[in-house]
Amino acid sequence: MLFDDDIEEDDEYNSIEEEIEILDEAYRNAYKIATGKMSIRELLDRSDDMIFLPFDPSAPETFTMVVDDIIQYFSDTEEYEKCAELVKVKDKFDDLG
């Protein structure tokens, strides 16, 4: 027999899983944009609905505020090649500003 508590825990688990997937997609999209592998337009064209990003693409300066978080995300997932590429991108931003 299912109890309401079981259903609530299931919903909460599914919600957390969905948020993790969205966060992963956002960081992966940011990586593609930052490294020039894809443009925002290309991501939108490939998307059925919307794209997720951890920064505001209409205000590129917001990227510099989250780049360390993006690098940390890929460090946590042990994707060090991506980290290295992002550090180079960050260095270019730092040189400009």
N, C-alpha and C positions, 0 to 999 in steps of 0.2 A: 504494500500500500504506500502510495506517495503522500507525503505531507507537504504542506505549504512551504515549510522551511527548506525542503529538498528542492522544490521548484525555484525558490528565491536564490538558493546557492548556485543552481545550474545557470540561471539567468545572469547572476553576477559573474560567474566564471566565463560565460560566453561573451559578456560585455568586456571583461578584461582582455580576453583573447582578441577580440575585435580591435580594441584600442592598441594592443601590441602590434597587430598587423598594420594598422593605419600608421603608427609611428615608424615602423620599419619601412613602409612604402614612402613616407615623407622623407626620411633620411636618404633612402636610395635615390629618390628623385632629385634631392638636393645635390647629391654626389654627381649624378649624371649632368646636371646643369652646371655645377661649379667647374667640372673638369672638361666641359665642352663636348661631352659625348652625345648630348641631346640638348635641344632648346626647349623652352617652355611650350612653344607652338607645337613642336614634335610630340611632346608628352601629351598635350591636349588632343592632338589629332589621333593618338593611339588609345586614348581613354574613351570609355563608353559614356561616362558621366562627368567626373571631375578628377582633379589630381590633388594630392596632398603634398604640402611643402611645410617645412618648419620655419619658413621666413616669408615675408610679403614680397612677391615678385614685382609688384608695382613700385616698391621702395627698395632697390637693390642694397642700400646701406644696411638693411636689416640682416642681410646674409652675414656680414662681418660680426654681428652680435651673436650669431648662433654657430659659427663655423667651429668653434672649440667644442661645442656640444656634439656636432656631427662627427668630428674627429674622435671624440670620446666614445660615441656610439660604435663606430667601426673598430675601435680598439677593444671594446668590450666583446664584440663578436669575433675578435681575432682576425679581422680583415685588414692586415697591416699595410698591404699594398695600397688600399684605398686611403688609409691614413696618410701615407707618404705623399700621395698625389694631392690630398687636401691641404697638407702642410705647405706644399709648394704654392698652391693657390692662395693660401692665407698670406704667405710671405709676399706674394705679388701685391695683394691688397694693402699690406702693411707698408710696402715700398711706395705705393701711390699716395697713401694718406699720411 
